[in-house]
Amino acid sequence: MTEGELKVIQRELRATLQRGVAGDITEFGCYVGTTSVILAEELAGQQPVRTLYLYDSFSGLPEKTREDISPAGEQFVAGELHASRQELERNIRPWRGKVPLRIHKGWFNEIPAHKLPQQIAFAFLDGDYYLSILDPLELIWSRLQPGACIIVDDYTNEALPGAAQAVHEWARRYALQVRSEQSLAIFYKPE
Ligand SMILES: C[S@@+](CC[C@H](N)C(=O)[O-])C[C@H]1O[C@@H](n2cnc3c(N)ncnc32)[C@H](O)[C@@H]1O
């Protein structure tokens, strides 16, 4: 995650809150919490209070599917990008007590419905792979509120082609306009 991408995410979250979109904030693929900390910083002191939901296997990446195969991305293998829950907890600790936090360990396609917020205003999807983007979209789409912002990382990363393919398929299914900034795809839940 570059400084520039973090600034885009921060700006989009701020704009979402200013538009008064209802709901909580989610990140799917939080690793050690670089972006989670930025999201928490933005949420601290906000009214209404919003809970930050962070999801990760804390076992690293799953197996690729064929959509993820790229000669440029051979370094990404199952178990890569493994962070422990303790590492995330350590990095996010300064925000405990300032922002309500829920951390869930597990594969995205096994998240039980009761571990998801009822209403979602903002979702950052950073699972790198095709199914690691599509699974959270399937899970949260009905909970995303009108005008909610969805940001997907690695949209322009040729080492991780599954992320762009997942976005393209989702955008086609729901006739969404997708904007690209740096390596991010940005789109909104239709009003
Ligand atoms: C690129 S890292 C996330 C980086 C993080 N957003 C940041 O800003 O530092 C990708 C993370 O997604 C997690 N991940 C990928 N696919 C997953 C899946 N299907 N279920 C659960 N976690 C997954 C990995 O464990 C890894 O921690």
The ligand as an SDF file (V2000), in Angstrom:
LIG
                    3D

 27 29  0  0  0  0  0  0  0  0999 V2000
   -2.3090   -7.5980    0.6980 C   0  0  0  0  0  0  0  0  0  0  0  0
   -2.7080   -8.2360    2.2550 S   0  0  0  0  0  0  0  0  0  0  0  0
   -3.7180   -6.9740    2.9530 C   0  0  0  0  0  0  0  0  0  0  0  0
   -2.9690   -5.6870    3.2340 C   0  0  0  0  0  0  0  0  0  0  0  0
   -3.7100   -4.7330    4.1110 C   0  0  0  0  0  0  0  0  0  0  0  0
   -5.0100   -4.3620    3.5850 N   0  0  0  0  0  0  0  0  0  0  0  0
   -2.8840   -3.4820    4.3460 C   0  0  0  0  0  0  0  0  0  0  0  0
   -3.3120   -2.3940    3.9750 O   0  0  0  0  0  0  0  0  0  0  0  0
   -1.7920   -3.5890    4.8950 O   0  0  0  0  0  0  0  0  0  0  0  0
   -3.8580   -9.4960    1.8690 C   0  0  0  0  0  0  0  0  0  0  0  0
   -4.4710  -10.1610    3.0940 C   0  0  0  0  0  0  0  0  0  0  0  0
   -5.6520  -10.8430    2.6970 O   0  0  0  0  0  0  0  0  0  0  0  0
   -5.7780  -12.0340    3.4230 C   0  0  0  0  0  0  0  0  0  0  0  0
   -6.6150  -12.9190    2.6120 N   0  0  0  0  0  0  0  0  0  0  0  0
   -6.5300  -13.1100    1.2610 C   0  0  0  0  0  0  0  0  0  0  0  0
   -7.4880  -13.9480    0.8420 N   0  0  0  0  0  0  0  0  0  0  0  0
   -8.2220  -14.2730    1.9470 C   0  0  0  0  0  0  0  0  0  0  0  0
   -9.3890  -15.0870    2.1450 C   0  0  0  0  0  0  0  0  0  0  0  0
   -9.9700  -15.7230    1.1230 N   0  0  0  0  0  0  0  0  0  0  0  0
   -9.8890  -15.1970    3.4000 N   0  0  0  0  0  0  0  0  0  0  0  0
   -9.2780  -14.5420    4.4340 C   0  0  0  0  0  0  0  0  0  0  0  0
   -8.1770  -13.7530    4.3000 N   0  0  0  0  0  0  0  0  0  0  0  0
   -7.6630  -13.6200    3.0740 C   0  0  0  0  0  0  0  0  0  0  0  0
   -4.3460  -12.5140    3.6410 C   0  0  0  0  0  0  0  0  0  0  0  0
   -4.2470  -13.3120    4.7860 O   0  0  0  0  0  0  0  0  0  0  0  0
   -3.5710  -11.1870    3.7740 C   0  0  0  0  0  0  0  0  0  0  0  0
   -3.4040  -10.8250    5.1300 O   0  0  0  0  0  0  0  0  0  0  0  0
  1  2  1  0
  2  3  1  0
  2 10  1  0
  3  4  1  0
  4  5  1  0
  5  6  1  0
  5  7  1  0
  7  8  2  0
  7  9  1  0
 10 11  1  0
 11 12  1  0
 11 26  1  0
 12 13  1  0
 13 14  1  0
 13 24  1  0
 14 15  1  0
 14 23  1  0
 15 16  2  0
 16 17  1  0
 17 18  1  0
 17 23  2  0
 18 19  1  0
 18 20  2  0
 20 21  1  0
 21 22  2  0
 22 23  1  0
 24 25  1  0
 24 26  1  0
 26 27  1  0
M  CHG  2   2   1   9  -1
M  END
$$$$
